[in-house]
Amino acid sequence: MVLPNRDQVLAASAGWVAVVLNVLPGLVAGYLYQRRWKAYWITSALATAWFVAGAALGQGAAADAESQNQLIGLVGLLLLAAVTAAEAGLAVKRVRNAA
């Protein structure tokens, strides 16, 4: 039995599923679906760094600035989700066009 290589697995995945999984349930679920571990760990590290930076910068913030900080944090995570979703879809397209 021959195991499929990375590009075969990626080409066999549905691009729209990877896009939706990177946006709706949370970050990087589409990368798990595509079995793209490097992209998974990079995005996980970026999201973790965003949370840590938000927590560090939010220490000692005034109560009125707390809602603004939360909004900035949410917008950052949504932007990260949008970028990873677009990249997951483009990766499938790129591999299929190369084949």
N, CA, C and O atoms as a GROMACS GRO file, in nm:
protein
  396
    1MET      N    1   0.084  -0.117   0.000
    1MET     CA    2   0.000   0.000   0.000
    1MET      C    3   0.089   0.124   0.000
    1MET      O    4   0.179   0.137   0.083
    2VAL      N    5   0.064   0.214  -0.093
    2VAL     CA    6   0.142   0.336  -0.106
    2VAL      C    7   0.064   0.451  -0.043
    2VAL      O    8  -0.052   0.474  -0.076
    3LEU      N    9   0.129   0.520   0.046
    3LEU     CA   10   0.066   0.635   0.111
    3LEU      C   11   0.075   0.757   0.020
    3LEU      O   12   0.175   0.777  -0.048
    4PRO      N   13  -0.030   0.839   0.019
    4PRO     CA   14  -0.025   0.959  -0.065
    4PRO      C   15   0.073   1.060  -0.008
    4PRO      O   16   0.092   1.070   0.113
    5ASN      N   17   0.135   1.137  -0.098
    5ASN     CA   18   0.227   1.240  -0.051
    5ASN      C   19   0.149   1.365  -0.011
    5ASN      O   20   0.026   1.369  -0.021
    6ARG      N   21   0.220   1.464   0.034
    6ARG     CA   22   0.159   1.588   0.086
    6ARG      C   23   0.073   1.657  -0.019
    6ARG      O   24  -0.038   1.700   0.012
    7ASP      N   25   0.123   1.668  -0.140
    7ASP     CA   26   0.048   1.737  -0.245
    7ASP      C   27  -0.077   1.660  -0.286
    7ASP      O   28  -0.179   1.721  -0.318
    8GLN      N   29  -0.070   1.528  -0.286
    8GLN     CA   30  -0.188   1.447  -0.320
    8GLN      C   31  -0.298   1.464  -0.215
    8GLN      O   32  -0.416   1.473  -0.249
    9VAL      N   33  -0.260   1.467  -0.089
    9VAL     CA   34  -0.358   1.487   0.018
    9VAL      C   35  -0.420   1.626   0.006
    9VAL      O   36  -0.542   1.641   0.020
   10LEU      N   37  -0.338   1.725  -0.021
   10LEU     CA   38  -0.387   1.862  -0.033
   10LEU      C   39  -0.478   1.877  -0.155
   10LEU      O   40  -0.582   1.943  -0.146
   11ALA      N   41  -0.442   1.816  -0.266
   11ALA     CA   42  -0.524   1.825  -0.388
   11ALA      C   43  -0.656   1.753  -0.371
   11ALA      O   44  -0.756   1.791  -0.432
   12ALA      N   45  -0.659   1.649  -0.290
   12ALA     CA   46  -0.782   1.573  -0.269
   12ALA      C   47  -0.877   1.642  -0.171
   12ALA      O   48  -0.995   1.608  -0.166
   13SER      N   49  -0.827   1.736  -0.095
   13SER     CA   50  -0.913   1.806   0.001
   13SER      C   51  -0.998   1.909  -0.071
   13SER      O   52  -0.960   1.963  -0.174
   14ALA      N   53  -1.114   1.934  -0.015
   14ALA     CA   54  -1.203   2.036  -0.069
   14ALA      C   55  -1.157   2.172  -0.017
   14ALA      O   56  -1.152   2.194   0.104
   15GLY      N   57  -1.126   2.262  -0.108
   15GLY     CA   58  -1.076   2.392  -0.068
   15GLY      C   59  -1.176   2.471   0.014
   15GLY      O   60  -1.138   2.538   0.110
   16TRP      N   61  -1.302   2.463  -0.022
   16TRP     CA   62  -1.404   2.540   0.052
   16TRP      C   63  -1.418   2.489   0.194
   16TRP      O   64  -1.448   2.567   0.285
   17VAL      N   65  -1.397   2.360   0.216
   17VAL     CA   66  -1.406   2.306   0.352
   17VAL      C   67  -1.293   2.362   0.438
   17VAL      O   68  -1.314   2.400   0.553
   18ALA      N   69  -1.173   2.367   0.381
   18ALA     CA   70  -1.059   2.422   0.455
   18ALA      C   71  -1.081   2.570   0.487
   18ALA      O   72  -1.046   2.616   0.596
   19VAL      N   73  -1.139   2.644   0.392
   19VAL     CA   74  -1.165   2.786   0.415
   19VAL      C   75  -1.266   2.804   0.528
   19VAL      O   76  -1.244   2.883   0.619
   20VAL      N   77  -1.375   2.729   0.523
   20VAL     CA   78  -1.479   2.741   0.626
   20VAL      C   79  -1.425   2.697   0.762
   20VAL      O   80  -1.455   2.760   0.864
   21LEU      N   81  -1.347   2.590   0.765
   21LEU     CA   82  -1.293   2.543   0.892
   21LEU      C   83  -1.191   2.639   0.952
   21LEU      O   84  -1.172   2.640   1.074
   22ASN      N   85  -1.126   2.718   0.871
   22ASN     CA   86  -1.031   2.816   0.925
   22ASN      C   87  -1.102   2.939   0.978
   22ASN      O   88  -1.041   3.017   1.053
   23VAL      N   89  -1.228   2.960   0.943
   23VAL     CA   90  -1.300   3.078   0.988
   23VAL      C   91  -1.399   3.046   1.099
   23VAL      O   92  -1.394   3.106   1.206
   24LEU      N   93  -1.489   2.950   1.076
   24LEU     CA   94  -1.601   2.930   1.167
   24LEU      C   95  -1.566   2.870   1.303
   24LEU      O   96  -1.588   2.936   1.404
   25PRO      N   97  -1.512   2.749   1.311
   25PRO     CA   98  -1.492   2.696   1.446
   25PRO      C   99  -1.374   2.758   1.518
   25PRO      O  100  -1.362   2.745   1.640
   26GLY      N  101  -1.289   2.824   1.445
   26GLY     CA  102  -1.173   2.887   1.506
   26GLY      C  103  -1.054   2.872   1.416
   26GLY      O  104  -1.061   2.810   1.310
   27LEU      N  105  -0.945   2.929   1.458
   27LEU     CA  106  -0.824   2.926   1.377
   27LEU      C  107  -0.770   2.786   1.359
   27LEU      O  108  -0.783   2.701   1.448
   28VAL      N  109  -0.712   2.762   1.248
   28VAL     CA  110  -0.630   2.647   1.210
   28VAL      C  111  -0.702   2.513   1.196
   28VAL      O  112  -0.636   2.413   1.167
   29ALA      N  113  -0.832   2.505   1.213
   29ALA     CA  114  -0.900   2.377   1.194
   29ALA      C  115  -0.891   2.332   1.049
   29ALA      O  116  -0.887   2.212   1.022
   30GLY      N  117  -0.889   2.424   0.956
   30GLY     CA  118  -0.874   2.390   0.814
   30GLY      C  119  -0.737   2.330   0.785
   30GLY      O  120  -0.725   2.243   0.699
   31TYR      N  121  -0.635   2.375   0.857
   31TYR     CA  122  -0.502   2.317   0.839
   31TYR      C  123  -0.499   2.174   0.891
   31TYR      O  124  -0.429   2.090   0.834
   32LEU      N  125  -0.572   2.145   0.995
   32LEU     CA  126  -0.581   2.007   1.042
   32LEU      C  127  -0.649   1.920   0.938
   32LEU      O  128  -0.608   1.807   0.914
   33TYR      N  129  -0.754   1.973   0.877
   33TYR     CA  130  -0.826   1.900   0.771
   33TYR      C  131  -0.733   1.872   0.653
   33TYR      O  132  -0.739   1.764   0.594
   34GLN      N  133  -0.649   1.967   0.618
   34GLN     CA  134  -0.556   1.951   0.507
   34GLN      C  135  -0.428   1.877   0.545
   34GLN      O  136  -0.346   1.846   0.459
   35ARG      N  137  -0.410   1.851   0.671
   35ARG     CA  138  -0.290   1.788   0.725
   35ARG      C  139  -0.165   1.868   0.692
   35ARG      O  140  -0.063   1.814   0.649
   36ARG      N  141  -0.174   2.000   0.714
   36ARG     CA  142  -0.063   2.091   0.692
   36ARG      C  143  -0.010   2.135   0.828
   36ARG      O  144  -0.053   2.237   0.882
   37TRP      N  145   0.082   2.058   0.882
   37TRP     CA  146   0.126   2.076   1.020
   37TRP      C  147   0.209   2.201   1.039
   37TRP      O  148   0.197   2.268   1.142
   38LYS      N  149   0.294   2.235   0.943
   38LYS     CA  150   0.378   2.355   0.957
   38LYS      C  151   0.290   2.480   0.964
   38LYS      O  152   0.311   2.566   1.050
   39ALA      N  153   0.192   2.491   0.874
   39ALA     CA  154   0.101   2.605   0.876
   39ALA      C  155   0.020   2.607   1.005
   39ALA      O  156  -0.008   2.713   1.060
   40TYR      N  157  -0.018   2.488   1.052
   40TYR     CA  158  -0.093   2.478   1.178
   40TYR      C  159  -0.014   2.537   1.294
   40TYR      O  160  -0.066   2.618   1.370
   41TRP      N  161   0.112   2.494   1.307
   41TRP     CA  162   0.192   2.540   1.421
   41TRP      C  163   0.229   2.686   1.410
   41TRP      O  164   0.235   2.756   1.512
   42ILE      N  165   0.254   2.735   1.290
   42ILE     CA  166   0.285   2.878   1.273
   42ILE      C  167   0.165   2.963   1.313
   42ILE      O  168   0.179   3.061   1.386
   43THR      N  169   0.047   2.925   1.265
   43THR     CA  170  -0.073   3.002   1.298
   43THR      C  171  -0.107   2.991   1.446
   43THR      O  172  -0.150   3.089   1.507
   44SER      N  173  -0.089   2.874   1.504
   44SER     CA  174  -0.112   2.859   1.648
   44SER      C  175  -0.018   2.947   1.729
   44SER      O  176  -0.059   3.008   1.828
   45ALA      N  177   0.107   2.955   1.686
   45ALA     CA  178   0.204   3.041   1.756
   45ALA      C  179   0.167   3.188   1.743
   45ALA      O  180   0.178   3.264   1.839
   46LEU      N  181   0.122   3.228   1.623
   46LEU     CA  182   0.080   3.368   1.604
   46LEU      C  183  -0.041   3.403   1.689
   46LEU      O  184  -0.045   3.511   1.749
   47ALA      N  185  -0.138   3.314   1.696
   47ALA     CA  186  -0.258   3.340   1.777
   47ALA      C  187  -0.221   3.347   1.925
   47ALA      O  188  -0.272   3.432   1.998
   48THR      N  189  -0.135   3.258   1.968
   48THR     CA  190  -0.092   3.258   2.108
   48THR      C  191  -0.015   3.387   2.140
   48THR      O  192  -0.034   3.447   2.246
   49ALA      N  193   0.072   3.428   2.049
   49ALA     CA  194   0.147   3.552   2.070
   49ALA      C  195   0.053   3.672   2.075
   49ALA      O  196   0.076   3.765   2.152
   50TRP      N  197  -0.053   3.670   1.995
   50TRP     CA  198  -0.151   3.779   1.996
   50TRP      C  199  -0.221   3.786   2.131
   50TRP      O  200  -0.240   3.895   2.186
   51PHE      N  201  -0.259   3.669   2.185
   51PHE     CA  202  -0.323   3.665   2.317
   51PHE      C  203  -0.228   3.714   2.426
   51PHE      O  204  -0.267   3.793   2.513
   52VAL      N  205  -0.104   3.667   2.422
   52VAL     CA  206  -0.006   3.706   2.524
   52VAL      C  207   0.023   3.856   2.516
   52VAL      O  208   0.031   3.923   2.619
   53ALA      N  209   0.038   3.908   2.394
   53ALA     CA  210   0.063   4.052   2.378
   53ALA      C  211  -0.056   4.133   2.430
   53ALA      O  212  -0.038   4.236   2.495
   54GLY      N  213  -0.178   4.088   2.401
   54GLY     CA  214  -0.296   4.158   2.450
   54GLY      C  215  -0.305   4.157   2.601
   54GLY      O  216  -0.341   4.257   2.662
   55ALA      N  217  -0.271   4.043   2.661
   55ALA     CA  218  -0.274   4.035   2.807
   55ALA      C  219  -0.166   4.122   2.869
   55ALA      O  220  -0.190   4.189   2.970
   56ALA      N  221  -0.049   4.123   2.810
   56ALA     CA  222   0.061   4.202   2.864
   56ALA      C  223   0.034   4.352   2.849
   56ALA      O  224   0.059   4.430   2.941
   57LEU      N  225  -0.017   4.392   2.734
   57LEU     CA  226  -0.043   4.534   2.712
   57LEU      C  227  -0.169   4.582   2.784
   57LEU      O  228  -0.183   4.701   2.810
   58GLY      N  229  -0.259   4.490   2.816
   58GLY     CA  230  -0.382   4.527   2.885
   58GLY      C  231  -0.368   4.539   3.035
   58GLY      O  232  -0.461   4.585   3.101
   59GLN      N  233  -0.256   4.499   3.089
   59GLN     CA  234  -0.234   4.509   3.233
   59GLN      C  235  -0.231   4.655   3.274
   59GLN      O  236  -0.158   4.736   3.217
   60GLY      N  237  -0.310   4.687   3.371
   60GLY     CA  238  -0.312   4.822   3.424
   60GLY      C  239  -0.388   4.921   3.336
   60GLY      O  240  -0.380   5.042   3.358
   61ALA      N  241  -0.460   4.871   3.238
   61ALA     CA  242  -0.537   4.962   3.152
   61ALA      C  243  -0.661   5.010   3.226
   61ALA      O  244  -0.714   4.941   3.312
   62ALA      N  245  -0.704   5.128   3.191
   62ALA     CA  246  -0.824   5.185   3.253
   62ALA      C  247  -0.947   5.106   3.209
   62ALA      O  248  -0.945   5.038   3.107
   63ALA      N  249  -1.052   5.115   3.288
   63ALA     CA  250  -1.174   5.038   3.261
   63ALA      C  251  -1.238   5.078   3.129
   63ALA      O  252  -1.295   4.994   3.060
   64ASP      N  253  -1.230   5.204   3.094
   64ASP     CA  254  -1.290   5.248   2.968
   64ASP      C  255  -1.210   5.201   2.847
   64ASP      O  256  -1.265   5.190   2.737
   65ALA      N  257  -1.082   5.172   2.863
   65ALA     CA  258  -0.998   5.124   2.754
   65ALA      C  259  -1.011   4.973   2.736
   65ALA      O  260  -0.966   4.918   2.635
   66GLU      N  261  -1.072   4.905   2.833
   66GLU     CA  262  -1.082   4.759   2.826
   66GLU      C  263  -1.166   4.713   2.707
   66GLU      O  264  -1.128   4.617   2.639
   67SER      N  265  -1.277   4.780   2.681
   67SER     CA  266  -1.360   4.740   2.568
   67SER      C  267  -1.288   4.765   2.435
   67SER      O  268  -1.303   4.688   2.341
   68GLN      N  269  -1.211   4.873   2.428
   68GLN     CA  270  -1.134   4.900   2.307
   68GLN      C  271  -1.026   4.794   2.287
   68GLN      O  272  -1.002   4.750   2.175
   69ASN      N  273  -0.961   4.754   2.394
   69ASN     CA  274  -0.859   4.649   2.386
   69ASN      C  275  -0.920   4.516   2.341
   69ASN      O  276  -0.859   4.444   2.262
   70GLN      N  277  -1.039   4.485   2.391
   70GLN     CA  278  -1.106   4.362   2.349
   70GLN      C  279  -1.141   4.366   2.201
   70GLN      O  280  -1.130   4.266   2.132
   71LEU      N  281  -1.185   4.481   2.154
   71LEU     CA  282  -1.218   4.496   2.013
   71LEU      C  283  -1.094   4.481   1.925
   71LEU      O  284  -1.100   4.417   1.820
   72ILE      N  285  -0.984   4.538   1.966
   72ILE     CA  286  -0.859   4.525   1.892
   72ILE      C  287  -0.816   4.378   1.888
   72ILE      O  288  -0.771   4.329   1.784
   73GLY      N  289  -0.828   4.309   1.999
   73GLY     CA  290  -0.795   4.167   2.004
   73GLY      C  291  -0.882   4.084   1.912
   73GLY      O  292  -0.832   3.996   1.843
   74LEU      N  293  -1.011   4.112   1.911
   74LEU     CA  294  -1.104   4.038   1.825
   74LEU      C  295  -1.076   4.066   1.677
   74LEU      O  296  -1.077   3.974   1.596
   75VAL      N  297  -1.052   4.191   1.644
   75VAL     CA  298  -1.023   4.226   1.504
   75VAL      C  299  -0.894   4.158   1.459
   75VAL      O  300  -0.886   4.110   1.345
   76GLY      N  301  -0.794   4.152   1.544
   76GLY     CA  302  -0.669   4.083   1.509
   76GLY      C  303  -0.690   3.936   1.483
   76GLY      O  304  -0.635   3.882   1.387
   77LEU      N  305  -0.769   3.870   1.567
   77LEU     CA  306  -0.794   3.728   1.546
   77LEU      C  307  -0.880   3.703   1.422
   77LEU      O  308  -0.859   3.605   1.351
   78LEU      N  309  -0.976   3.792   1.396
   78LEU     CA  310  -1.056   3.779   1.273
   78LEU      C  311  -0.971   3.800   1.149
   78LEU      O  312  -0.990   3.732   1.048
   79LEU      N  313  -0.878   3.893   1.155
   79LEU     CA  314  -0.787   3.915   1.044
   79LEU      C  315  -0.698   3.793   1.022
   79LEU      O  316  -0.675   3.753   0.908
   80LEU      N  317  -0.649   3.735   1.128
   80LEU     CA  318  -0.568   3.614   1.118
   80LEU      C  319  -0.649   3.500   1.059
   80LEU      O  320  -0.598   3.423   0.977
   81ALA      N  321  -0.775   3.487   1.099
   81ALA     CA  322  -0.862   3.383   1.044
   81ALA      C  323  -0.887   3.405   0.896
   81ALA      O  324  -0.888   3.310   0.818
   82ALA      N  325  -0.908   3.530   0.855
   82ALA     CA  326  -0.932   3.559   0.714
   82ALA      C  327  -0.809   3.528   0.630
   82ALA      O  328  -0.820   3.472   0.520
   83VAL      N  329  -0.693   3.564   0.679
   83VAL     CA  330  -0.569   3.538   0.605
   83VAL      C  331  -0.545   3.388   0.593
   83VAL      O  332  -0.510   3.340   0.485
   84THR      N  333  -0.563   3.313   0.701
   84THR     CA  334  -0.540   3.169   0.694
   84THR      C  335  -0.644   3.100   0.608
   84THR      O  336  -0.613   3.002   0.540
   85ALA      N  337  -0.767   3.149   0.609
   85ALA     CA  338  -0.871   3.090   0.524
   85ALA      C  339  -0.838   3.111   0.377
   85ALA      O  340  -0.849   3.018   0.297
   86ALA      N  341  -0.797   3.232   0.341
   86ALA     CA  342  -0.761   3.260   0.202
   86ALA      C  343  -0.639   3.177   0.161
   86ALA      O  344  -0.635   3.124   0.050
   87GLU      N  345  -0.542   3.165   0.249
   87GLU     CA  346  -0.422   3.089   0.217
   87GLU      C  347  -0.453   2.940   0.200
   87GLU      O  348  -0.396   2.875   0.113
   88ALA      N  349  -0.543   2.887   0.281
   88ALA     CA  350  -0.580   2.745   0.269
   88ALA      C  351  -0.648   2.718   0.136
   88ALA      O  352  -0.620   2.616   0.071
   89GLY      N  353  -0.736   2.807   0.095
   89GLY     CA  354  -0.802   2.791  -0.035
   89GLY      C  355  -0.706   2.804  -0.151
   89GLY      O  356  -0.713   2.728  -0.247
   90LEU      N  357  -0.616   2.901  -0.143
   90LEU     CA  358  -0.517   2.921  -0.249
   90LEU      C  359  -0.417   2.805  -0.258
   90LEU      O  360  -0.370   2.772  -0.367
   91ALA      N  361  -0.386   2.743  -0.145
   91ALA     CA  362  -0.294   2.629  -0.146
   91ALA      C  363  -0.353   2.512  -0.224
   91ALA      O  364  -0.283   2.445  -0.300
   92VAL      N  365  -0.483   2.487  -0.205
   92VAL     CA  366  -0.549   2.380  -0.280
   92VAL      C  367  -0.548   2.413  -0.429
   92VAL      O  368  -0.519   2.328  -0.512
   93LYS      N  369  -0.581   2.537  -0.461
   93LYS     CA  370  -0.584   2.580  -0.601
   93LYS      C  371  -0.446   2.567  -0.665
   93LYS      O  372  -0.434   2.521  -0.779
   94ARG      N  373  -0.342   2.608  -0.594
   94ARG     CA  374  -0.205   2.602  -0.645
   94ARG      C  375  -0.162   2.458  -0.673
   94ARG      O  376  -0.101   2.431  -0.776
   95VAL      N  377  -0.193   2.367  -0.583
   95VAL     CA  378  -0.154   2.227  -0.600
   95VAL      C  379  -0.232   2.163  -0.715
   95VAL      O  380  -0.175   2.085  -0.792
   96ARG      N  381  -0.359   2.194  -0.726
   96ARG     CA  382  -0.439   2.137  -0.835
   96ARG      C  383  -0.395   2.190  -0.971
   96ARG      O  384  -0.396   2.115  -1.068
   97ASN      N  385  -0.355   2.317  -0.979
   97ASN     CA  386  -0.309   2.372  -1.107
   97ASN      C  387  -0.173   2.316  -1.146
   97ASN      O  388  -0.143   2.305  -1.265
   98ALA      N  389  -0.092   2.280  -1.048
   98ALA     CA  390   0.040   2.224  -1.076
   98ALA      C  391   0.032   2.081  -1.126
   98ALA      O  392   0.122   2.033  -1.195
   99ALA      N  393  -0.076   2.013  -1.092
   99ALA     CA  394  -0.089   1.871  -1.130
   99ALA      C  395  -0.136   1.854  -1.272
   99ALA      O  396  -0.152   1.741  -1.318
   0.00000   0.00000   0.00000
